[in-house]
Amino acid sequence: MVASLAQRTLHATAARTSLRIARPCSRALSTPSSSSLPPLVGTAPEYKRHLILHVNQEAKDWPSHLDSTSKLYKELGERFGKHPVLSKSGFGVSDAGTRQQGEKPEKWDSSRPRFEEPVEGKEQESYTATLYPDFIPVPPLSLSTLSSFEDFFLALPSPSALSPPPSSTPPRADIYVCTHGARDCRCADLGEPLYQALVKEAKRRRLGGEMGDPEAQEGVRIARVAHIGGHKWAGNALMYRQDGRSDWYGLLRAEDAGELLDHAIATDSKPWWSRWRGRLGMSSEEVKDAYLEGTIGGSATRKRKEKARNALGDPVQLIFKSWDNVEEYKVMGYEGETVMETAKRHDLPSILATCGGHCECATCHVHIAPIEPPALQPSDSGRPLAAIPQEAPAPEMTDEEDEQLEFAMGADDNSRLGCQIPVTKDLGEWIAGGGRIQLPRY
């Protein structure tokens, strides 16, 4: 396997190596200052290469820790962790194998405990794989071929040795979206809608589709990926382009699908700065320097106004009620979101958020009335009733919010814009004590 594959891919490897962003000579010369760096920037792991196995188990069946189920995954982890060269690269798992032709394998048990040892299956695991940033297709990888693959991997030239020639045509791109809900619910709640939106938009624009689909072999190919780290930055996506630009993005939402695809087919090397976590082959410090240089003087152009997003914290249960008090909607929000973002993510009625949460419209208007004393209920946390505020815990209304509420249909003294109310544990306590967020009629 090693000799033949090396001969076929050596030239391709040299042509597909990582594209570099120009970096400043000194951090001191960079403006704005490093203190203005978004926390997201530089959070991607410092991988030289990334091996993605295309397993044929559905993402919904992945357990929280794949090494409790897959012997091959466990062995890869041990080899990559101990070897001085392999340890500088990473490996992961996609669901692209589920769309390949062939007999369906045994299902994995998504509830399998973390510290269990993988059991011997009826057949030896064998999966195709892709090595990035080189886009090298790896023949079926199994326990019996791991040693030959390791020899091949170690013989590859450095991915930073050469740069690809400039091109005016869009490169092929593979996008991996983390939807690993068994590992962290944020990845499923934010990642799966993003994945679905990307596939739908790619098909609509005839750019590609799901990886492994016979009708989407070229262009942009999209797959789900297991745990890649950084749950609080969900939704997370890897965008690996054949020109060597291999970027990690975070804080993505389903509505970002179109712009992410624009970056996938762009002919330049600039990342989407406001959602950028890093790039294969770049250290955290290099990523931060590149961000500072790339955004000097606001030079990071945007097609649309972007709302700054916060890292996601713990889940918080919210309860909305319909305008006529007939229905209640129990949904899960996350610290770091706004009430508007939670409502939109769960597709609640009458929350349009036309401006995207910039306090420039009133289409995320909600009613948040104080808790009436008879409605007070024991809190799940055990806090005494007297400690639960009757007024909803929300920031003071700004002049901008007050102005927009003048245009809200049916506004009253309890009206607020959902985009201005953060989801917090205190808000969750208020909900648990009987508070409700009422949706507007229109």
SVG drawing of the C-alpha trace seen along z (x, -y; Angstrom):
<svg xmlns="http://www.w3.org/2000/svg" viewBox="-56 -57 66 69">
<polyline fill="none" stroke="black" stroke-width="0.4" points="0.0,0.0 2.8,-2.4 4.8,-2.4 1.9,-2.7 0.0,-5.3 3.1,-7.4 3.9,-7.4 0.4,-8.4 0.1,-11.2 3.6,-12.7 3.0,-15.3 -0.5,-16.0 0.8,-16.4 3.3,-19.0 0.6,-21.0 -2.0,-20.9 0.0,-22.2 -1.2,-24.8 -1.7,-28.3 -0.3,-30.9 -1.7,-34.3 1.0,-37.0 1.9,-37.6 3.2,-40.7 6.9,-40.8 6.0,-41.8 2.9,-41.7 3.9,-45.3 3.2,-46.5 -0.3,-45.0 -3.4,-47.1 -5.9,-46.8 -4.2,-45.6 -4.2,-42.0 -6.7,-42.9 -9.3,-43.3 -9.0,-39.8 -12.2,-37.8 -11.8,-34.8 -12.7,-32.5 -9.5,-33.4 -6.6,-30.9 -8.7,-28.2 -8.2,-25.6 -5.6,-22.8 -2.2,-23.2 -2.4,-20.3 0.0,-19.9 -2.3,-17.4 -5.8,-16.0 -6.9,-12.4 -10.6,-11.9 -12.0,-8.4 -15.3,-8.0 -17.2,-5.5 -20.4,-3.8 -22.1,-4.3 -24.8,-7.0 -23.8,-10.0 -26.8,-9.5 -25.3,-6.2 -21.9,-7.6 -21.2,-7.2 -19.7,-10.1 -16.2,-8.6 -15.5,-6.6 -12.6,-4.7 -15.1,-2.8 -16.6,-1.3 -14.1,-1.3 -10.8,0.7 -9.4,-1.1 -10.2,-4.5 -8.6,-3.5 -5.4,-2.2 -5.1,-5.4 -5.4,-7.4 -2.6,-5.5 -0.3,-5.7 -1.0,-9.4 -0.5,-10.2 2.8,-8.5 4.7,-9.2 6.7,-12.5 5.6,-13.2 2.1,-11.8 1.3,-13.7 1.5,-16.9 -1.4,-15.9 -5.0,-14.9 -7.6,-12.4 -11.3,-12.3 -14.4,-10.5 -17.1,-11.6 -20.3,-9.9 -19.5,-10.0 -19.2,-6.3 -22.9,-5.9 -23.7,-7.1 -21.3,-4.7 -22.7,-1.6 -22.3,1.7 -23.6,3.8 -24.6,1.8 -22.5,2.7 -23.5,3.3 -24.8,0.2 -22.8,-1.5 -24.4,-2.0 -24.7,-5.7 -25.2,-5.1 -22.0,-3.0 -20.1,-4.3 -16.9,-6.2 -14.5,-3.8 -15.7,-0.6 -13.2,1.3 -14.3,1.9 -15.5,5.4 -14.5,7.5 -17.1,7.2 -18.1,9.8 -15.9,8.2 -12.7,6.2 -13.3,2.5 -12.2,1.0 -12.9,-2.6 -11.8,-4.8 -10.2,-8.1 -8.9,-11.5 -5.7,-13.2 -5.8,-17.0 -4.6,-19.5 -3.2,-17.3 -6.6,-15.8 -5.0,-12.4 -7.5,-9.6 -6.5,-6.8 -7.3,-3.2 -9.4,-1.3 -7.8,-1.7 -7.9,1.2 -5.9,2.6 -4.0,4.8 -3.0,1.8 -2.2,-0.7 1.5,-0.1 1.8,-0.5 -0.3,-3.7 2.0,-5.0 5.1,-4.4 3.4,-6.2 2.4,-9.1 5.9,-9.6 7.4,-9.6 5.2,-12.6 6.9,-15.9 6.0,-18.8 2.7,-20.4 4.3,-23.8 7.2,-23.0 5.5,-24.5 2.5,-26.7 -0.1,-25.9 -0.2,-27.9 -2.7,-30.7 -6.0,-29.9 -9.0,-31.9 -11.4,-28.9 -13.1,-27.9 -11.3,-25.0 -12.9,-21.8 -13.9,-22.0 -14.9,-19.6 -16.9,-21.0 -17.3,-18.9 -19.8,-20.0 -19.7,-18.7 -23.0,-17.3 -21.8,-14.9 -24.6,-15.3 -23.7,-12.3 -20.5,-14.2 -22.1,-17.6 -25.7,-18.6 -24.6,-22.0 -23.0,-20.3 -26.2,-18.6 -28.5,-21.6 -26.4,-24.0 -24.5,-21.7 -27.3,-19.6 -29.4,-22.6 -26.2,-24.1 -25.4,-20.8 -28.9,-20.6 -28.8,-24.3 -25.4,-23.8 -26.6,-20.7 -29.8,-22.5 -28.1,-25.6 -25.3,-23.8 -27.8,-21.8 -29.9,-24.9 -26.9,-26.7 -25.6,-23.6 -22.3,-23.8 -22.3,-20.2 -24.0,-18.2 -23.5,-15.5 -20.1,-13.8 -20.4,-10.2 -23.4,-11.0 -22.7,-9.8 -24.3,-13.0 -21.9,-15.3 -18.4,-14.0 -17.0,-17.4 -17.4,-21.0 -18.4,-21.4 -18.9,-18.2 -20.5,-18.3 -20.4,-15.7 -21.0,-15.4 -17.9,-15.0 -17.4,-13.6 -15.9,-15.6 -13.3,-18.1 -13.1,-20.1 -14.4,-23.5 -18.1,-22.7 -18.6,-26.3 -17.8,-27.5 -20.7,-25.4 -21.6,-25.2 -18.2,-24.2 -17.2,-23.5 -14.0,-22.5 -13.6,-23.9 -10.8,-22.2 -10.1,-23.5 -8.0,-21.7 -5.8,-24.9 -4.5,-24.2 -6.6,-26.7 -7.9,-24.5 -9.8,-26.6 -11.7,-25.9 -14.8,-28.0 -17.0,-28.4 -20.1,-30.2 -21.9,-29.3 -25.6,-29.1 -27.9,-27.7 -28.4,-31.2 -24.6,-31.3 -24.8,-28.5 -24.8,-30.8 -21.8,-32.9 -19.8,-29.8 -20.4,-28.4 -19.2,-31.7 -15.9,-31.3 -15.7,-27.7 -15.7,-28.8 -13.9,-32.1 -10.7,-32.5 -8.8,-34.3 -7.2,-33.0 -8.9,-35.3 -10.9,-33.5 -14.2,-34.6 -12.5,-36.6 -15.4,-36.9 -16.0,-33.1 -12.4,-32.0 -10.8,-29.6 -7.6,-28.8 -6.0,-27.0 -4.1,-23.7 -0.3,-24.4 -0.6,-27.6 0.1,-28.0 -2.3,-29.8 0.0,-32.8 0.3,-32.8 -3.5,-32.8 -3.8,-35.7 -1.2,-37.7 -2.9,-36.9 -6.3,-38.1 -4.8,-41.3 -3.1,-42.1 -6.2,-41.1 -8.5,-43.3 -6.4,-46.5 -8.6,-49.5 -11.7,-47.4 -10.4,-45.9 -12.2,-42.6 -15.1,-43.3 -18.5,-41.7 -21.4,-41.1 -23.9,-41.6 -23.8,-43.1 -22.7,-40.6 -23.8,-40.3 -21.0,-39.4 -21.6,-36.0 -20.6,-34.7 -19.2,-31.3 -22.0,-29.0 -22.3,-28.0 -24.6,-25.6 -28.1,-24.8 -31.0,-26.8 -34.6,-25.8 -36.9,-28.5 -40.7,-28.5 -42.5,-30.6 -46.2,-30.9 -48.4,-31.8 -50.0,-35.2 -53.4,-33.8 -52.0,-31.9 -53.2,-28.6 -49.9,-26.9 -46.5,-26.7 -43.2,-25.9 -40.5,-24.4 -37.2,-24.8 -33.5,-24.6 -31.4,-27.7 -27.7,-28.2 -25.8,-30.8 -24.3,-33.1 -27.4,-33.1 -30.1,-35.7 -33.8,-35.0 -34.3,-35.8 -31.6,-33.3 -33.2,-30.6 -36.6,-31.3 -35.4,-31.4 -33.4,-28.2 -36.5,-26.4 -38.6,-28.0 -41.1,-29.6 -44.0,-31.5 -44.0,-35.3 -40.2,-35.7 -38.8,-36.9 -35.7,-38.8 -35.4,-40.5 -32.4,-42.6 -30.5,-39.6 -30.4,-40.8 -28.9,-44.3 -31.6,-46.2 -32.7,-47.7 -36.3,-46.3 -39.0,-45.1 -39.6,-41.6 -38.2,-39.8 -40.6,-41.6 -41.8,-39.6 -43.8,-40.3 -42.1,-39.6 -44.5,-40.3 -43.5,-40.1 -44.5,-37.0 -47.8,-37.5 -47.4,-36.3 -50.0,-33.5 -48.0,-32.1 -44.8,-31.6 -43.7,-28.0 -40.8,-26.2 -37.6,-26.5 -35.9,-23.3 -32.7,-24.5 -34.3,-24.7 -34.0,-28.5 -36.6,-29.9 -39.5,-31.6 -38.5,-35.0 -35.2,-34.8 -36.9,-34.5 -37.4,-38.0 -40.8,-38.9 -39.3,-41.0 -37.5,-39.1 -33.7,-39.4 -32.8,-41.4 -30.6,-44.4 -31.9,-47.9 -33.6,-49.0 -31.4,-51.1 -32.7,-54.2 -32.2,-52.2 -34.4,-49.3 -37.0,-51.8 -37.1,-53.5 -37.6,-50.2 -40.4,-49.1 -42.5,-52.0 -42.9,-50.1 -43.9,-46.8 -47.5,-45.8 -49.3,-45.2 -46.4,-46.6 -47.2,-47.2 -45.3,-48.1 -43.9,-44.5 -42.5,-44.5 -38.8,-43.9 -36.8,-42.9 -35.6,-39.3 -32.2,-40.2 -31.5,-42.4 -32.2,-39.8 -29.4,-37.3 -30.1,-33.7 -28.7,-33.4 -29.0,-31.0 -31.0,-33.8 -33.5,-33.9 -33.8,-30.1 -34.5,-30.5 -37.1,-33.1 -38.8,-30.7 -38.6,-27.8 -40.3,-30.1 -43.3,-30.7 -42.1,-33.4 -43.0,-33.1 -41.9,-34.7 -45.0,-35.5 -44.8,-35.5 -46.4,-38.3 -49.5,-37.8 -47.9,-39.2"/>
</svg>
